[in-house]
Amino acid sequence: MRATVISLLVVAALLSVAWFSLSHSRYGRTMSLLVRMGRVPGPIAAHVGTWQTAPVDRVMLSFTARHGPRVARLYRPQQVRTRPILLTGGVHALGIEEPRLVAFAEALAASGTPVITPSLPDLKDYLVTPRLTDDIEDAALAMLDAPEVPSHRDGRIGLLGISFAGGLSIIAAGRPRLRDRVGFVFSVGGHARLPGVMRYLCTGIQPDGRTHRPHEYGTVILLTNMAADVVPADQVAPLRAAVHQFLHASHVDMFDKPQAQREFQQARDMAASLAPEAGAFMRLVNERDALGLGARLLPFLDRWGTEAALSPASSPPPRAMVLVMHAQGDDVIPDSEAAALGAYLHSQGTPVRVHVTSLMSHAEVARAPSAGELLTLVRLWANLPW
């Protein structure tokens, strides 16, 4: 009996040591972050979610980019454990105030990662332009030299881009001024070749030949970018304003259905006031007819988005490690882009890992992970050179 008790005490002690060691390791820190981000339920998860967390201060910074003055928000943890990360969100009018981006930045920073979210004008206007790639490069370089940003021992920064900013961050990391100052790049829902994504949004045919109906959100974003090519010059601004109203209503629809209906009605009212050419496009937007809208845009695709500065697979690759994470069945940027991006980077000698998962919906969490999925993600994230 006494031997049994002693054995149980030894096992309990060993488990306690193992639990303590895990909670204080980079795997424990990563697990804590992913548990909080993935809203994992249960008492153990609630405990794990507190591992290696610390309060976070917010600081606004300003810097000068080649295309003009810019601002950024620094989420500075009171206990720094990793290199700083430049986190660039997707196209959204709220920019760095977008609630999901703020929550992500807070979660990362609470785990000891200094996070910088740069405010980029084109993203706020729903535009995907070569200026964005320049702005990401300029922001990373400025933050590396900013005294307010905690520096890493190797003097490098991480780049984490969401949606179209994922691909653009990879391009920025491969540019001569920045490529030796990047610790890693993390693309969440990014693209390999923008023209292929554009064609998918218009036709539902992925670059790999598979068919998958696109979400109207992506096609509407495409219209915003191509407005100057498809309607007379005096109709561009009114059309974009109406499209922005529709996109705003789509965002409100995520948390306030009654208010969203009022916002969508305003978009329909704006469509009624447009000139005939712009009005025809806006009616397709309000009807959520992605393929009908795409058919109207398809003849003009070769007029926009072909610059190398917009397609990672047409640009010099980064030297740093790249993690490509993508939603399975993504209907904005198809998941075939993850494989294409991984293949291109591998062919160029860039260390790259690709992970396609059903846990995500485009570039946000869709559901809580299972235990096996959580462990897979922990290994992927923890083995990045944070």
FENUR-V187412 format. One line per field, one symbol per residue. ss: DSSP state (H for helix, E for strand, C for the rest). phi: phi as a letter, one per 30 degrees, with the letter a starting at -180 (. if undefined). burial: I if it has 24 or more other C-alpha atoms within 12 Angstrom, else O. A space follows every 50 residues. Layout:
# FENUR-V187412
ss=???
phi=???
burial=???
This chain:
# FENUR-V187412
ss=CHHHHHHHHHHHHHHHHHHHHHHCCHHHHHHHHHHHHCCCCCHHHHHHCC CCCCCEEEEEEEEEECCEEEEEEEEEECCCCCCCEEEECCCCCCHHHCHH HHHHHHHHHHCCCCEEEEECHHHHCCCCCHHHHHHHHHHHHHHHHCCCCC CCCCCCEEEEEECHHHHHHHHHHCCCCCHHHEEEEEEECCCCCHHHHHHH HHHCECCCCCECCCCHHHHHHHHHHHHHHHCCHHHHHHHHHHHHHHHHHH HHCCCCHHHHHHHHHHHHHHHHCCCHHHHHHHHHHHCCCHHHHHHHHHCC HHHCCCCHHHCHHHCCCCCCEEEEEEECCCCCCCCHHHHHHHHHHHHCCC CEEEEEECCEECCEECCCCCHHHHHHHHHHHHCCCC
phi=.ddddddddddddddddddddddccddddddeddddddhddjdddddddc dhcbdbccbcbbaccdckdbbbccccddbdbbddbcccdddaddhdceed dddddddddddjcdbccddcedddciccbeddddddedddddddcdddce ccdciccccbcchddddddddedcdedcdcbcdabbccidccbdeddedd ddbicdedjdcaddddedddeddedcedccbeedcddddddddddddddd ddddbbddddddddddddddddcddedddddddddddhcddddddddedc edcbicdddcbedcbedddddbcccbddiecccddddddddddddddcid dbbbbcbddcbhbbdcaddddddddddedddddddd
burial=OOOOOOOOOOOOOOOOOOOOOOIOOIIIIIIIIIIIIIIIOOOOIOOIII IIIIOIIIOOIIIIIOOOOIIIIIIIIOOIIIIIIIIIIIIIIIIIOIOI IIIIIIIIIIIIIIIIIIIIIIIIIIIIIIIIIIIIIIIIIIIIOIOIII IIOOOIIIIIIIIIIIIIIIIIIIIOOIIIIIIIIIIIIIIIIIIIIIII IIIIIIIOOOOIIIIIIIIIIIIIIIIIIIIOOOIIOIIIIIIIIIIIII IOOOOOOOOOOOIIOIIIOIIOOIOOIIIIIIIIIIOIIIIIIIOIIIOI IOOIIIOIIIIIIIIIIIIIIIIIIIIIIIIIIIIIIIIIIIIIIIOOOI IIIIIIIOIIIIIIIOOIIOOOIIOOIIOIIIOIII
